[in-house]
Amino acid sequence: MAGMHLLSDQGLRLDGRRANELRQIRCKLGVFSQPDGSAYLEQGNTKVLAAVYGPHEIRGSRTKSLHDKALVNCQYSMATFSTGERKRRPRGDRKSQEMSMHLRQALQAAIRVEVYPRSQIDIFVEVLQADGGNYCACVNAATLAIMDAGIPMKEYMVACTASLGNGDVPLVDISHLEENSGGPNLTVAALPLSGQVALMEMSQRFHLDHLPKVVECALQGCRDIHQILDQAVRRHIEVSGAVGWGIRPQVKL
Amino acid sequence: GTILQIVREHYLRDDIWCGSSICRKCAHQDNELILEKIPLSKNKIFPFPHYILLDTCVVLNQITVLEEDALCNVIILQTVLEEVKHRSSSVYKRLKDIIGNPNRKFYVFVNEHHKDTYVEREPGEKVNDRNDRAIRVSVAWYESHLMPNKGDRKKKDYVRVILLTDDAENKQKAENDGLLVATVGDYVRHVDNCPGLEDRLSQHNTTYELQAGGREPLFPSHLTPSQIHEGIKSGKLLQGSFLASRENFLEGQVSVEGQDKMVLVQGCVGLNRAVDGDIVAVKLLPKEEWSVPSHMVLQDEDDDSGDVLEEEDTLIKSRETQVEKLPTGHIVGIIRRKWRQYCGILQQNPIKGSVRHIFVPAEKKIPKVRIETRQADTLSNQRIVVTIDSWPRNSRYPLGHFVRALGKIGDKDTENEVLLLEHDVPHSKFSETVLSCLPKLPWIISEKDVQSRVDLRHVDICSVDPPGCTDIDDALHCMELENGNYEVGVHIADVSHFIRSGTAIDKEAALRATTVYLVDKRIDMVPELLSSNLCSLLGNEERFAFSCIWELTQEAEVVNTRFCKSIIRSRQAMTYEEAQMKIDDLTLQDNLSKSLRGLNSLAKILKKRRIENGALVLASPEIRFQVDSETLDPVEVETKKLRETNSMVEEFMLLANISVANKILEDFPECAMLRRHPKPPLSNFEPLVKAGRNLGFEINIESGKALALSLDNAVRPDNAFFNTMLRILATRCMMQAVYFASGMVQRDEFFHYGLAVPIYTHFTSPIRRYADIIVHRLLAVSIGADVTYPELLDKRKSQTLSHNLNYRNRMAQYAGRASVALHTHLFFRGKVQDEQGYVLYVRKNALQILIPKYGLEGTLYLSPHKAEKLNVTFVYNEEEQTQKCGDVSFRPFDPVTVQLSLDQSNLQHEKIIMKLVNPQV
């Protein structure tokens, strides 16, 4: 039956990971020069680009402007070549719009929006290759891009998925194959240090007995990802210095 | 079309260990050390310690050899495991069972995710070749991995790895790589102290040759899977499951999905090596060549006649053309074999010392099987189990191999074992883990239990059951209320209190699904402590119950219903007879008798109303054996008597089931476990309508009610049994009632045809049916007495569960009938008796006779049987369904007197022989 055998008797998942192992994460900050901040992130075969513009004055109608905080504007899009079958519309469809809203909900909770009243921050994310956990990869990439832009945040905003294998074992960081096997999936976007949850979404109903351990599994995934992202940011600062903040990196030949 | 691009990640790991106790390089956990340090070699060609590594084809073809305890310390590669899973789920399950047995020391090595043993498929390489290469790479890795470092310890004690493969190419390549390799046959033949092992070798690869040498193949070849796929897609071929005829070995039917009528297949060429149950592809013949079932009873009685097919034309063709023809086809390919293990006996080869023998299965639908064994002398008087391996085109019978012996033929235990095996009834003893789930004795009702339950110990409750019943799961009470209404309670054993979900005992019960009743034996669904003691509502014992209590008016209208978990104390456990006596004896005025009378009068109203609604009263001959208490041999036969009290209990159980069904459906619209009885398709009724018409009765089958009415009206004063015969025929037209999850079936299909109620479930026998336990759990949740668990609310899981329940129920029913037949045979040993019988069907060369006294159905041959000669000839009239000889004629339902005796000439199928006594011819 669907969702039954995601975990072999030897404790390995279909792609060879154990239940509590993340996919390999590779990331890079400052990949573009045009935007104020940018990042590229790979979570296994899921690959996303994020770009941040702002904070800047409200564009378009002024009515959108908020008097006490910045407006966070997100746009989620998927490249036509990102999925197994070619996509027709890269953005603007229902699913993308929903993703954009969820992104905004998560990022707004982490950015210190009250620092920039009457201004706007634009965040664009593009999925280059989709292999499960698209939303998580986007949140994580956006967090890095916001850091790169130098916009203050309360904490890293990190997202991770979890599911149930063989009916009762929580699996972290679900791949596309596992997503499609029919089991219930849970997505969490959280502030890993304080443990606050900004967004939680379930694809199906979980039985109450299983929910706590799946949530805990996803939160543990968030903490693990936080470690990785934090290292990447520190390395980036060390290597390139804070470019554009007046400090030149020491160039060694 | 569109292009689908698939990219998958594949992680290679460095934390997968080799599983060997001798290894110092891997960081094993203790429980992962499966392979022994220095395995003792029992093999003459490899007289040094070694592990065995298996190729996929070995696992697939030789699983019975692997199931023998002789082979231990085996490495199963993940590549092999995956391939087996893909190719055959039954072999996969058996392999998993072996792996799960710690004594066998089977280790699964996840070579596909190991950094050193993963191999990538090369361009142009076939998947199979790649897998073979992966296996060889793993063997090589193990060899070098287990090789001690230079100068490290003594060189002697290190372990080698031997690859077993039957694939010649793979073997050749492995030899070239310098690996130790052998075929299974070679390996097994040289294992010491295991004489039976070789017999278990599958005959898969040994090409079957006839003594006579090259001959034309007997059967047309099967189409390839891709041809079949094409054919089905384009509609030229039909897919369906093959059902062999029990009566004629050259005939069978294919039930094609979504088609009302079965496709007929006839003759060796038409059947083309299909075995009962196989999923096959059939090609329909053009309409001119359609045919009708032969109405012949034909058995394959030849001794091993070599590989010649009889002149079958005379057997099937030559038939009048007026009758309606059925779609007829030829089987052109096998989509999936459904071969299992078969019980039967050995028919020894007349040539002394030969190892080739014929196996005759107990199930008549299964063809004989050729096997090779060297133990023929010891096995010839035993029941044995055999599997089929293959069926080559030039062999008249399939090839198989011996699996195990069950015991002496004719021995009752052996025969019971055969019966249980043939019907797939799990009947092993309860395992230790299961027994450990039982409550500790003495079992005491605690204060907490009393608080959480309704105390009904003061109510006069009693139970009514057949004599000798120890698993009492229902009890009743009835009280008159002040307003003139009645309070009626049905109290059901609270099994779900003891069997909690997810425990070993629960899993075992779910697997068994039902208690199986044989004539002299009961195979329990739950251990005896529960079934006959703690759950059973014994007289004068305090027991937990799940109660369903109604307020009924004098006219038996339900005013209100409530459900509760309760504690009861049954005043008396009565038999039907005792209860009947209490009701009839009006001098008795105690509470119990009054309550029984109340129940009885209400039940009569309920029954009347039910029958007015169109519930069917069907009949099937049911008999009971008086069994000798010591030898357990049957000494006398009696037909079950039906008393008023039987139907009294039945009515209230029905009412309880219906009330519960409504309640759980209301609270769990998606996952309630219900029971439905589909309306049979009109074509099912053909034999009934035909039989009725021939005798001048019009049977109306438009609705259940119409059918019930016309059955009631079909009475013949000259034949008292006539009506019962019609009802027996009607029963055979019915569909099986089935369990289902409410979310998986459309609402209007919930209907129960036989009982004529819109919704029904099983609530009243949780001791002997698993469905009732599920229903109890659902009801407990809906009244807030218990909590849910995930599986209970998953409609797909419920559906899978109900499939198993349906299957087991069907099998239990068949097993019960087979047990009755077995005892009838025992009863007739050494007896010859004249009995009154009735003609059930008229066949072309025989009459099907029913003897109601024994519930026995048998064949009375009218045409001469091979050697013997009858001096009379019967003329068969297909139109009128009669057989005539002179002025004697037989029509369906005619009474006859026959002489019964047991024919013991065929050891396997002792059968009852019928000889015509009256009318004389």
Interface residues (C-beta under 8 A of the other chain):
Chain A: M1 A2 S8 D9 Q10 L12 D15 G16 R17 R23 Q24 G44 N45 G84 E85 R86 Q129 D131 G167 D168 S175 L177 H207 D209 H210
Chain B: T2 I3 L4 Q5 I6 V7 R8 E9 H10 Y11 L12 R13 Q78 K96 I99 V108 V110 E112 H113 T788 Y789 P790 E791 L793 R796 K797 T800
